[in-house]
Each structure stands twice: as structure tokens, then as C-alpha cells.
Amino acid sequence: MREEDEAYFNDSEFLENLQKYEQACKDGKPVYMDAEDLTDIAEFFMTQNMEEEANQAISLALSLHPNSVDPLIFLARQQMFHDNLEEAIKIAESIPDQNDRETIFLWTELLIRSNKPIDALQLIISKLKEQDEDKAMFLYDAACIFMDYQDYQIAQKLTAKLEKDFPQYKKLKKLKTDLLMATEKYDDAIAMLQDILEEQPFSTLAWKTIAEAQIGKSDFAEALDSVEYCLALNPNHTQALMIKAHCLFHLNHLTQAHDIYQRLKDIMPEDGRLYYMDAVTLANMERFDEAKEALAKGLKYIPEYDEDRIQLLMHKAYLESKSHHIDEALKALEDAMQLSKDNKGVLEYHLLMGEILLENDREKEAAEHFEIAYNESENKQETLLTIGIAYAETKHFGTALSLLEAFMEEYKGKEGVVAIPYLAYCYKKLHDQENYLKYLRKAVSADREITEFLFSDDYPSIQPEEYYLYAFKNAYGRFPEDWE
């Protein structure tokens, strides 16, 4: 949910309308509201994955206000998100006011989804001339649409025009920052956000976005500090709480992350993605039964057609495999495959299928799926590393070492060092003390987060930078003399 939408749905006037509507429905009394208010209520229900309730609100809107623009736009977008493009276009064509701003934006989305982004841009430029008021907002909203569809080149063109024509527009800096974030120019984004904070030191949005940029750089400790400023300004900021939980997870403070997800589930009890993130956290704590329960609830709240189900089903397969319920694991994986529409989904399918088969001692079949994944992959470096890690995590340490060492040989230098923590882990499990210490010494500089994840249980209350010192002492009864 966008920040603007979350703010609107927490507005007192909207909440009053929502309460009035829900109470009337509960009491079986007739409801009379403006079409716009009923459409807003339907939009809110959709953010809560309550599609049936959303459809009821829209049906009421159209029965009270036939041919009203807002509910027709809602219906068209609903069909569009269900990939019923022809039906969406029919509804769009039936809207009486084709010059309404939201109707123009609907056609923009339909053209983008029809693989006609240039036509969509031309539509925006042609309609800009007809806007009698607030052309700046029109350009801003149009740029946001192209951002949503990851067409950053066109979004940049619209942003440049907005800056040229309306350099003082209040949301210009936010839009420029969003573009920098989307194109992974995190340092530039942070610099711009710091300028914003000079002017608006109490901006929760700026503090939250700085935290997101720092996460993009994998600076989770810094991101945690930034998001704490946001939460100091608004302790119930749900997006900030989610960022905090994400940071805690990556810093291996899993119990604290789980506690925040529990709190968020009380606030947003029907947000299926929260249950998924909590399930991942619980799985990393090896609380697999609780993780499966959380995931089952998450799947209940995510619609059958929603592509977010893919990740939940993939994780369900992983959890069932951990319990050695291979039939349930394979069924979940097949269900995920049915929803997948791109090569990335197929790649993930074969990688996870290989890991599940490995975990259940079906090495030959696993190797076949890994070979398919490697051959189909567009990023063979990442895929080879993933396969090596899969062998390590399923306790096939000899094969894991062969693959990880081949990875380091193939990708020398900075690219190859990410395998080092896993090499240390495999040698430790194989009781090869010399090589364990050799690679553990290099592990933190290779990847601190992974090193902490793999060895924090062995060295509780010790910083990852000191793991090697204590491992050496455990082996030889003293700290190394040559350690700097």
C-alpha cells in the first residue's frame, strides 16, 4: 500500500464512512453514500484482500449511481488485475466521461499492460494540454503509474518535464527520490533525503525512505537506526515496523523480529504477506510447526490469482520438506509452478525441487533438476552458488565443497568470495580444522551477515569479527599470535 493510501485510509472522515457502511451492512439497513465514498471503501477492502466485500460495495455504488465514473474504473482495474484485459477495455469504453483524470490514467495502465508504453506516454502528453488545473499533479500521478510498471525511462521523462515546468512542486523531490530508489542509486537517494530532512526534520516518510535505501545497500544496522527515528515520531507506523522487523531479521535478532510481526498481525490481521514474513523468521529459528501454521494463515488471506501466492507456496514446500513430508512439499511446489508466468519462476521451481529431493535422499533426481536450472539460468554465477549452498544446507558437505570451490575458481576476486562463509561451514561439519580456520578467518570480510547466520549459535554473545579468534582458541587453547 502506498504511503498516501495508508494515510487516507487512516483519515478520520474515511474511517467514519467505513464504520457507517459496515454498521449498516451488519444491521441489514439500507445504505446511501456517494459513489466516490463507496469506491474508496471498496479500494480499502481490496487492500485487506477482502474481494467479496469490495464487490458488494461496488455493486451498491453502481445501483445507487448508475454509470458513475469511480466504480466503473474500479471494475475495469479489477478485471485488468485478473488479466482479463478485453473485459477491462470494454468497461473502460463504457465510462461516460472519457476526459476524467482517473479515466485517462486507467487507459494509461491498459496501454502499458497491452505492451504499448509509447502510446500510453503520448496519451498523457496529449491530455496534459487539456488539464484546466493542477497540471503538476497530473504529471506527478502519471510518472507514478510508469514507476509502478517499472518503466523508469518514461517515468524519468515525465519527472524531467515536471521539474522543468513546475520546479517548486511540493512532491517533486519525493518523486525524484523514488526514481533513485527504484534504479538502485541509493547513495544519491540518501543525499537527497538528507536535504529533505534539513527542511523537514520530522518527516516520517524521509526517515523511512532513508532506511529503505540503507537496506538496499545491505546496511541493516544503519537502517535500523534510521527507522527508529521514524518510529519515535510515530510508534504505530506500520511500514516502519515492517522495516524494523526486516532489519532485525537480517541482523539475526530473530526473536525480536518475530515479536514485531506478531504485533503487526494484530494491527493487520488479514495481511497474508505478514504471515509469510513471520513464517520465514520462525523457520530460521527452526520452529517449523509454528512456521507452517503462520504460512497456512497467510495463504488463506491471499487470493488464488495473486502472484504473491508463489512465494508462500514455495516456502510451504520448503517447510514440508524440512518435516520430510515430501508429497506435501512437491504438491505445494507444483501449485506454485502453475501460478508462475516467467522464466524466473521456472528457475526457482527447479532449484527448490532439487533442494527438496536432496533433503529426502534422492540425489540423482536432485542433480537432474539442478542441471536444468543451471542450463536455463541467465545468471549462472548466482545459480551455481545457490546450488552449492543447497548441498551444504542439506548436509551433503562433500559435494557442496566441490561446487563452492569450483565457484570460487570460476569467479575469482570479489565475486567469488561470497562462497567463503559456506566453505568454512562445510569444513567445520567435516571436522577439517585447518581449512575451517583458514576460511573462517576470511568469512566476515566476505559476507558478515551470512557468517553471523551460520556461526552465531556456535559463538553466542560474540561479534562475528571475533569468531575466528575464539575458534582458534577452542582448537589450540590460546588466541592466535599473528591476529591484527
Phi, psi and omega in degrees: 000133178294154180303318181296320180294317180299319180296318181294317182288349174259002179291142185299323181293317178296315181298326178293317177296319180297315180297317179300316181295311183294324179293320179296318178297319180295321182276355181071027181262154178293148181240133171236120178216162173297152179300322181296318180294318179294324177293320176300320178295318177298319178299319178298315179300323180294324177294338179262010181059035179251071188292323180298315178295323178297317180296324178296318180295320180289321177300319178295318180301316181287329177289326179277328185225073182303139178066016175292143188295310189301311180293329177293321176297318178302312181298318181296316180293326178298315177296322179298316181290339175272007181066022174264072189294319181298317179294321178299318179295320178301315180295318179300320180293336182276353182289124185299318185261093182283349179263001175298139183305315182292329175294319177299317180292327175298313179296326177300312179296318181297321178293319178298315181291341175270014180061040177232061184295327179293320176298322179296317178296317179298323177298315180298313181297319181293322182281340178300322181296334184271355182285120182282331182215154176052057176295331180297314179296323178299314179295318179301310181297321179295316178299321179297325179297313180294328174298316181302328181262014174060028173262080189285337179294313179289322177302321179295320178299316180292324178294319178297321178292320178299317181293323180291315185275329185223066186298341181261008183300133191296333182260008184297313181298322178297317180296318179296321177296316179301321179294318178298319178296314184296329181263014173062031174264070192291322180297318178295321179296316181297319179299317179292321179293325177293326174296319179297319181292335173298324180273325184229076185295345181253025180280108177297325181297317181294316179296319179297317183289325174300317178300318179295321178295320179293325174297320177302331178267004183064025175267073190289326179294317178295320179298322178297318177299315182296317183289336176295326175297318178299316182287335175294327178281326180213094185298342182254019179291107190295319180294322178294321177296322178294320177296318179299315178299319179299315179296315180300320177301312183287340175270007176070024173263070192291321180297318179293321177298315179301319180299321179291319178298324176298317179296318180294325179294332175290326180281319183234073189293348182243023176267101185299330182292329177297317179296324178296312181296323177292322178298319177298318179297313180297322179296322179290341174270003182062030174260070193292322180295317178294323178298318179295322178296315180298318182294321178299320177293319179300317179296330179294330186262358179251124185302155183301326185275350188286128182294343176297340177297335183301310181296322179295318180292322176300316181289327175298317178300317179299315182292318179296324178295320179300330177270004182061031171265075191294325180296316178294323179296313182293326178294316179298321181293319177296319178298321178296319181298324180298328182275341186287139184239004183220173183295328180299319179296320179295319179298312179300322179301310183290323179295314181289323176302317178299316181295318179297316180295321176300315184295340181247027171061035175244068190294321183297313179295323179299315182299324179297317180291322177296322180295318177299314181300315182295317181293326182276343188291142173271345178236082187294330178300307181297321182292319178298318178297316180300319179294317178300317179295322179300318178295321179294315184289340178259016172070025173261071194290325180298311179295321179302314180300317180301315182290318182291323176292324175296322178298314181294324179292320182288321184242076183292163176079211188300322183295326185279339189291344181297343179280346189302313180302324180288327175297316177300318181297315181295315180296325176298315181293333179269006177060033175264088189299318184298310181288328176302309181293322180303313183277329178297325179300327183265352193296316185296317180291336177285311178196099185297317184297313180294321178301315179295319180300318185282329191238001184297328178293330179284331184229067182295146177065019178238137178292145182305328180299342183253003181304314183299319181302313184284329175295319178297316180297320178298326183279321190239001176077011178204162175282152181293138183284333185268008183283131179254000000 
